[in-house]
Amino acid sequence: MLTKTFVDNAKVMAKGQITIPKDVRAVLGVASGDRVTFVVEGNSVRIVNSAVYAMQMLQQEMVNDAERTGLTSEDDVMALVKELRSEDEKE
């Protein structure tokens, strides 16, 4: 995977506000009205797209659940979906 690395900066205003530079917004895939998440690690901060970050956290939490329930492949998931659909049709 190719990674675009660059450095940009912004001035902190009196109320603690900053403007996220246009190139950074493009990389994050955020536009006006979207939310960003600040991830603080030691003395560093990452700004990430909130929707993407939430999905990544959910996926991490579900990894062990999938293994525990035996849903470890796409075929397993499809079989479960078919089973649930057939149960719905019977009702």
Helices and strands as residue ranges (DSSP letters): H 22-28, E 36-41, E 44-49, H 50-69, H 74-90
